């Protein structure tokens, strides 16, 4: 794939991510544009779920990120008051889309 193709792919992924998370950021009292900025949105999410900023780095480390993403999904659910076992299972089975 050419550089243009990769750029378009990255842009589409960012737009989809923003469309899915901007409301979450607003509910948490943050500005919607913070969900649109790559990497910064992960730092803001760590603030929302009351975790250290350096967890963002772990999201980009191979193998470690396989553990960190589900942890962040569950922590996000917890920070928005979804504490039941059913919520946790749905969050993990849907790969975070339940949030």
Residue frames as a rotation matrix with the C-alpha (Angstrom) as fourth column:
UNK 1
0.587 0.809 0.000 0.00
0.809 -0.587 0.000 0.00
0.000 0.000 -1.000 0.00
UNK 2
-0.114 -0.622 0.775 1.30
0.554 -0.687 -0.470 3.48
0.825 0.375 0.422 -0.83
UNK 3
-0.891 -0.278 -0.360 1.87
0.454 -0.496 -0.740 6.28
0.027 -0.823 0.568 1.69
UNK 4
-0.702 0.699 0.135 -1.33
-0.621 -0.694 0.366 7.91
0.349 0.173 0.921 0.51
UNK 5
0.039 0.716 -0.697 -3.25
-0.104 0.697 0.709 4.72
0.994 0.045 0.102 1.16
UNK 6
-0.360 -0.256 -0.897 -1.80
0.812 0.388 -0.436 4.43
0.460 -0.885 0.068 4.67
UNK 7
-1.000 -0.015 0.023 -2.61
0.003 -0.905 -0.425 8.06
0.027 -0.425 0.905 5.39
UNK 8
-0.344 0.938 -0.049 -6.23
-0.668 -0.208 0.715 7.62
0.660 0.279 0.698 4.28
UNK 9
0.054 0.315 -0.947 -6.50
0.364 0.877 0.313 4.43
0.930 -0.362 -0.067 6.36
UNK 10
-0.693 -0.399 -0.600 -5.12
0.697 -0.163 -0.698 6.21
0.181 -0.902 0.391 9.44
UNK 11
-0.909 0.382 0.168 -7.46
-0.385 -0.923 0.020 9.15
0.163 -0.046 0.986 8.88
UNK 12
-0.063 0.923 -0.379 -10.51
-0.398 0.325 0.858 6.86
0.915 0.205 0.347 8.59
UNK 13
-0.114 -0.047 -0.992 -9.53
0.718 0.686 -0.114 5.03
0.686 -0.726 -0.045 11.79
UNK 14
-0.929 -0.281 -0.242 -9.15
0.370 -0.667 -0.647 8.36
0.020 -0.690 0.723 13.61
UNK 15
-0.632 0.761 0.146 -12.56
-0.627 -0.612 0.481 9.60
0.456 0.213 0.864 12.42
UNK 16
0.141 0.680 -0.719 -14.22
0.017 0.725 0.689 6.36
0.990 -0.109 0.091 13.54
UNK 17
-0.398 -0.370 -0.839 -12.46
0.821 0.265 -0.506 6.53
0.409 -0.891 0.198 16.91
UNK 18
-0.996 0.034 0.077 -13.48
-0.059 -0.937 -0.345 10.16
0.060 -0.349 0.935 17.38
UNK 19
-0.318 0.945 -0.073 -17.09
-0.570 -0.129 0.812 9.39
0.758 0.300 0.580 16.44
UNK 20
0.223 0.407 -0.886 -17.16
0.320 0.827 0.461 6.67
0.921 -0.387 0.054 19.08
UNK 21
-0.170 -0.429 -0.887 -15.47
0.951 0.166 -0.262 8.53
0.260 -0.888 0.380 21.93
UNK 22
-0.682 -0.169 0.712 -16.24
0.137 -0.985 -0.103 12.25
0.719 0.028 0.695 21.77
UNK 23
0.318 0.886 0.337 -19.42
-0.322 -0.234 0.917 11.87
0.892 -0.400 0.211 23.82
UNK 24
0.557 -0.217 -0.802 -17.55
0.698 0.645 0.311 9.81
0.450 -0.733 0.511 26.41
UNK 25
-0.561 -0.828 -0.025 -15.07
0.748 -0.493 -0.444 12.64
0.355 -0.268 0.896 26.86
UNK 26
-0.447 0.475 0.758 -17.87
-0.252 -0.880 0.403 15.20
0.858 -0.011 0.513 27.18
UNK 27
0.646 0.701 -0.303 -19.64
0.053 0.355 0.933 13.12
0.762 -0.619 0.192 29.84
UNK 28
0.281 -0.652 -0.705 -16.35
0.939 0.340 0.059 13.03
0.201 -0.678 0.707 31.75
UNK 29
0.783 0.107 -0.613 -16.20
0.344 -0.896 0.282 16.84
-0.519 -0.431 -0.738 31.64
UNK 30
-0.371 -0.928 -0.023 -13.52
0.387 -0.177 0.905 17.08
-0.844 0.327 0.425 28.97
UNK 31
0.002 0.310 -0.951 -13.65
-0.716 -0.664 -0.218 18.87
-0.699 0.681 0.220 25.64
UNK 32
0.804 0.432 0.408 -14.73
-0.055 0.737 -0.673 16.82
-0.592 0.519 0.617 22.61
UNK 33
0.746 -0.548 -0.379 -11.71
-0.558 -0.202 -0.805 17.85
0.364 0.812 -0.456 20.51
UNK 34
-0.043 -0.809 0.586 -9.44
-0.955 0.206 0.213 16.00
-0.293 -0.551 -0.781 22.98
UNK 35
0.353 0.250 0.902 -10.83
-0.104 0.968 -0.228 12.72
-0.930 -0.013 0.367 21.64
UNK 36
0.992 0.125 0.022 -9.65
0.016 0.049 -0.999 13.61
-0.126 0.991 0.047 18.13
UNK 37
0.449 -0.892 -0.062 -5.92
-0.860 -0.412 -0.301 14.11
0.243 0.189 -0.952 18.83
UNK 38
0.658 -0.221 -0.720 -3.90
0.080 0.971 -0.226 10.88
0.749 0.091 0.657 18.53
UNK 39
-0.321 -0.752 -0.576 -1.92
0.584 0.322 -0.745 9.87
0.745 -0.576 0.336 21.64
UNK 40
-0.870 0.056 0.490 -3.19
-0.350 -0.770 -0.533 12.92
0.348 -0.635 0.690 23.55
UNK 41
0.140 0.990 -0.004 -6.61
-0.747 0.109 0.656 11.26
0.650 -0.089 0.755 23.67
UNK 42
0.308 -0.101 -0.946 -5.05
0.372 0.928 0.022 8.28
0.876 -0.359 0.323 25.45
UNK 43
-0.788 -0.609 -0.088 -3.35
0.361 -0.342 -0.868 10.58
0.498 -0.716 0.489 27.97
UNK 44
-0.549 0.683 0.482 -6.69
-0.746 -0.660 0.085 12.29
0.376 -0.314 0.872 28.64
UNK 45
0.394 0.701 -0.594 -8.38
-0.333 0.711 0.619 8.89
0.857 -0.046 0.514 29.00
UNK 46
-0.248 -0.559 -0.791 -5.82
0.616 0.539 -0.574 7.96
0.748 -0.630 0.211 31.66
UNK 47
-0.948 -0.023 0.317 -6.79
-0.190 -0.760 -0.622 11.13
0.255 -0.650 0.716 33.53
UNK 48
-0.091 0.995 0.028 -10.48
-0.799 -0.089 0.594 10.22
0.594 0.032 0.804 33.20
UNK 49
0.618 0.330 -0.714 -9.92
0.008 0.905 0.425 6.75
0.786 -0.268 0.556 34.68
UNK 50
0.767 -0.320 0.557 -7.48
-0.642 -0.409 0.649 8.09
0.020 -0.855 -0.519 37.32
UNK 51
0.762 -0.610 0.215 -4.44
0.582 0.792 0.184 6.19
-0.283 -0.015 0.959 36.14
UNK 52
0.094 -0.808 -0.582 -0.89
0.104 -0.573 0.813 7.50
-0.990 -0.137 0.030 35.63
UNK 53
0.586 0.134 -0.799 -0.07
-0.661 -0.492 -0.567 9.11
-0.469 0.860 -0.199 32.28
UNK 54
-0.426 -0.873 -0.240 2.74
-0.863 0.311 0.399 6.62
-0.274 0.376 -0.885 31.61
UNK 55
-0.147 0.473 0.869 0.14
0.093 0.881 -0.464 3.87
-0.985 0.013 -0.174 31.13
UNK 56
0.755 0.393 -0.524 -0.30
-0.416 -0.330 -0.847 5.49
-0.506 0.858 -0.086 27.72
UNK 57
-0.120 -0.894 -0.433 3.23
-0.990 0.075 0.119 4.34
-0.073 0.442 -0.894 26.82
UNK 58
-0.646 -0.121 0.754 2.30
-0.297 0.949 -0.101 0.77
-0.704 -0.290 -0.649 27.76
UNK 59
0.448 0.885 0.123 -0.54
-0.127 0.200 -0.972 0.87
-0.885 0.420 0.202 25.22
UNK 60
0.736 -0.230 -0.637 2.11
-0.677 -0.219 -0.703 1.08
0.023 0.948 -0.317 22.48
UNK 61
-0.384 -0.881 0.276 4.41
-0.884 0.437 0.164 -1.69
-0.265 -0.181 -0.947 23.75
UNK 62
-0.037 0.373 -0.927 3.88
-0.653 0.693 0.305 -4.99
0.757 0.616 0.217 21.89
UNK 63
-0.395 0.071 -0.916 2.56
0.417 0.902 -0.109 -7.87
0.819 -0.425 -0.386 24.03
UNK 64
-0.889 0.066 -0.454 2.07
0.405 -0.351 -0.844 -5.53
-0.215 -0.934 0.285 27.01
UNK 65
-0.756 0.624 -0.195 -0.69
-0.653 -0.738 0.168 -3.74
-0.039 0.255 0.966 25.10
UNK 66
-0.419 0.608 -0.674 -2.60
-0.095 0.709 0.698 -7.02
0.903 0.357 -0.240 24.83
UNK 67
-0.387 0.238 -0.891 -3.02
0.893 0.337 -0.298 -6.84
0.229 -0.911 -0.343 28.60
UNK 68
-0.880 -0.086 -0.467 -3.35
0.285 -0.882 -0.375 -3.07
-0.380 -0.463 0.801 28.91
UNK 69
-0.796 0.605 0.008 -6.22
-0.354 -0.476 0.805 -2.51
0.491 0.638 0.593 26.49
UNK 70
-0.044 0.830 -0.556 -8.66
0.419 0.520 0.744 -4.82
0.907 -0.200 -0.371 28.32
UNK 71
-0.380 -0.146 -0.913 -7.57
0.921 -0.144 -0.361 -3.28
-0.079 -0.979 0.190 31.63
UNK 72
-0.980 0.005 -0.196 -8.26
-0.020 -0.997 0.076 0.22
-0.196 0.078 0.978 30.28
UNK 73
-0.517 0.851 -0.090 -11.66
-0.127 0.028 0.992 -0.88
0.846 0.524 0.093 28.92
UNK 74
0.046 0.531 -0.846 -12.69
0.795 0.493 0.353 -2.27
0.604 -0.689 -0.400 32.32
UNK 75
-0.589 -0.329 -0.738 -11.33
0.741 -0.584 -0.331 0.77
-0.322 -0.742 0.588 34.16
UNK 76
-0.944 0.309 0.113 -13.28
-0.200 -0.812 0.549 3.05
0.261 0.496 0.828 31.81
UNK 77
-0.131 0.930 -0.344 -16.46
0.219 0.366 0.905 1.10
0.967 0.043 -0.251 32.54
UNK 78
-0.081 0.036 -0.996 -15.78
0.978 0.195 -0.073 1.37
0.191 -0.980 -0.051 36.28
UNK 79
-0.862 -0.339 -0.376 -15.18
0.427 -0.886 -0.180 5.12
-0.272 -0.316 0.909 36.13
UNK 80
-0.735 0.677 0.040 -18.60
-0.489 -0.570 0.660 5.60
0.470 0.466 0.750 34.50
UNK 81
-0.347 0.597 0.723 -20.38
-0.892 0.029 -0.452 3.54
-0.291 -0.801 0.522 37.17
UNK 82
0.583 0.502 -0.639 -20.71
-0.680 0.732 -0.046 0.24
0.444 0.461 0.768 35.33
UNK 83
-0.265 -0.755 0.599 -19.42
-0.964 0.186 -0.192 -2.06
0.034 -0.628 -0.777 38.04
UNK 84
0.575 0.570 0.587 -21.33
-0.624 0.770 -0.136 -5.30
-0.529 -0.288 0.798 37.51
UNK 85
-0.300 -0.645 0.703 -19.84
-0.038 0.744 0.667 -8.56
-0.953 0.173 -0.248 36.31
UNK 86
0.416 0.552 0.722 -22.13
0.724 0.280 -0.631 -8.42
-0.551 0.785 -0.283 33.29
UNK 87
0.946 -0.103 -0.308 -20.72
-0.223 -0.896 -0.385 -5.02
-0.236 0.433 -0.870 32.32
UNK 88
0.062 -0.995 0.081 -17.17
-0.666 0.019 0.745 -6.33
-0.743 -0.100 -0.662 32.64
UNK 89
-0.235 -0.103 0.966 -17.89
0.392 0.900 0.191 -9.40
-0.890 0.423 -0.171 30.51
UNK 90
0.725 0.568 0.391 -19.68
0.594 -0.227 -0.771 -7.35
-0.349 0.791 -0.502 27.85
UNK 91
0.758 -0.500 -0.419 -16.81
-0.512 -0.854 0.091 -4.84
-0.403 0.145 -0.903 27.77
UNK 92
-0.246 -0.918 0.309 -14.25
-0.503 0.394 0.769 -7.59
-0.828 0.034 -0.559 27.22
UNK 93
-0.116 0.263 0.958 -16.24
0.566 0.810 -0.154 -9.74
-0.816 0.524 -0.243 24.78
UNK 94
0.817 0.485 0.311 -17.09
0.535 -0.438 -0.723 -6.75
-0.214 0.757 -0.617 22.57
UNK 95
-0.067 -0.965 0.252 -13.45
0.984 -0.105 -0.143 -5.59
0.165 0.239 0.957 22.63
UNK 96
-0.749 -0.271 -0.605 -14.36
0.504 -0.826 -0.253 -2.31
-0.431 -0.494 0.755 24.32
UNK 97
-0.786 0.478 0.391 -17.25
0.152 -0.463 0.873 -1.42
0.598 0.746 0.291 22.03
UNK 98
0.056 0.836 -0.546 -19.71
0.866 0.232 0.443 -1.83
0.497 -0.497 -0.711 24.93
UNK 99
-0.557 -0.329 -0.763 -18.25
0.714 -0.658 -0.239 1.28
-0.423 -0.678 0.601 26.56
